[in-house]
Amino acid sequence: MTTERPLFIPVILGTPRQGRMSEHVARFVCGELEKRAGVETELIDVRALNLPTDDAGEAIKDVGFSRACARADGLVIVTPEYNHGYPGMLKHALDTNLKEYIHKAVGVCGVSAGGFGGTRVIENLLPVLREFGLVAIFNDGNFSRVGKIFDESGALLDESYVKRTESFLKELVWMSKTLRYGRENVAN
């Protein structure tokens, strides 16, 4: 199956914290996506979204974020693991959309200072993503001991992550193409 227009797969950086090592992961994944023929991407940083905290859901949509999610064929979420869970600001941002996500692929990159590579944040986020109507791919991006994978400037120190990320993105692109075909050609 070929697609006439490029797939659009934005990368969502899911934490606003200062000193976040997950920013290096998000930039790396975005860079790897940019290398793929037939794929467009952009980095969406929850820190830059204009989301008030005095309301929720569609009442506080960030127009740019909602447009990007509506246009997207798939999403990558890069999120650190905070005490076995995901950042509240990530959930707050994701909750502002619903119809924009239906039948679209999503891959999650968990980031951790420890040895589990964000496995627990991914486990906790998957039910939320399914509730949105997103289709989670079966590969995860696990970035363990993130402080040893990237230096302070964001340069990759462990080249094994290139091959790992390739496998993750290959599955995400396949699922994004397949689901786009379904959204456009199969009656629901």
N, C-alpha and C positions, 0 to 999 in steps of 0.2 A: 504494500500500500504506500503510495506517495501522497504527500500533502502539498498543495499548491502554495499555501502561505506558511511561513515559519510558525513553529510552535512558540507560544509565549509561556515561559516558566519563571516567574519571579522567585527570588529568595527572600524570605521574611526573617529578619534578625529579631528574635523574640525577647530581648531584654534591654531596658534603658540604663542599666547600672553603669557607673563609671568604672574604668579599668577592666571591662569585660573582655575576656579572652575569646568568647564566642564570636566577636567581631572578626577576628582573624579567620575563623572557620567559615563564616558567611562570605567573606571576600574571596577566600580560596574556592569555595563551591561555586560562587558566581563566576569566577574566572574560568573554572573548568567547564561550566555550562556555555560560556561565551565561545569556547573553542569548538563546540559541536555545530556542524553544518545543519541548517534548518531549524535552529533554536535561537530565540531572542530571550533575554533575561534583563532583570534590573534588581538592584538591592533595595528592599523596603525595610527601613529601620523603624521599629515601634517608637523609638525615642523621638523621631521626627513627625510622628502622626499628631494631629491636632484633635485629641480625644478628651473631652471633659470627663470629670469623674463624678458629676452630680446627676448623671442619668446613664442609660445603658441602651444597648441594641441599636436598632436603626435610627433612633432619635439622635444619636451622636455620630453618625457616619462621617468619616473622613472621605470626601469625594474622590480624591486621588487614589486612596487605598481601595475603595469600593470599585472604581473603574478598573484598576489593575486586576483585582480578583475576578471581576466579570469577564475581562478579556482573557484571563489566564486559561491555558489548557491543562496546566498542572502547577503545583506549588512545591517549594522546598521550605520547610520550617527549620531554622537553626535555633536551638534553644538550650541554654544551660540547665543543668539539674540543680535545683535549690531545695535541699532537704527532701529529696525523693520526688519533688514535684516540679511543675513548670511555673514560670514567672506570672504573677497576676496581671501585669500589663499585656502580656501576650494573649491571655484569655480575654481580657477586656477588649483588645483590638479585634480578635477573631470573632467575638460575639456581635460585632457591628454589621456583619454580613450573614446571609443565609442563602438566598437564591443564587448568589454569585458563586457558590461552591458546588452546587449539585452536580454529581456525576463527573467530577474532576479528580485527577490523580494528585496524591500528596506523598511526599517522602519526608521523613524527619531525620535530622541530624542532631543527635544528643551530644552535649559537650559536658565534660566533667574534669575536675582536677584529679580525681581518683581513677581507679583502675577499671571501672565498669562502663565508661564511655557514654554516660547518659542513658543507660538501659532503663533505669527506673522512671526517668522523665518521659521517655518514649512510651513505656507501658501505661503511664498515667494519662498521656495525651491522646492515645489512640481511641478510646471511647468517645472523647469529645469530638474528634475529627469525624468519626463515623456518624455521630448525631447531626453534624453539619451536612452530611451527604457526600463528603469526600471519600475517595477510595484510596486507602493506604496501600502502598506497594509493600512487597514482602521483604525487601532489603532495607536496612536501616543504616544511617551513617553514624557510627560510634567513634567519637573523638575522645579517647582516654588520655589522661595526663596531658591535657592540652598545653600546659606550660612548657612541655618538652617537645611538642610537635612544631611550635612556632616560636620564633624569637620575639623580642619586644616590638620590633617594627612590623611583624606579621609575615616575615619570610618563613617558608616551610622548611623545617629541619629534618623531617622524616618522610622520605620519598615514597614509602610504602602506602601512604595515604592517597597518592595519585591513582594507583591501581584499585584500591578499595573504593574510591569515589567514582571511578570509571564504571565499576559494576553497579553501584547505586544509581548513577545517572542513566546507564543503559536501560535498566528496568523502568525508571521513571519516564523516560522518553517513550519507550514502547507503550506503557500504560496510558500516557497522555495522548498519543496518536490513536490508540484503540478507543479510548473514551470519547475523544473528539469525533471520531467516525460515528460512534453510537449516538452521541447527542445530535449530530447533523443528519443521520440517515435512518435511525431506528425509532419508530413511534413508541412513545412511552405511555 
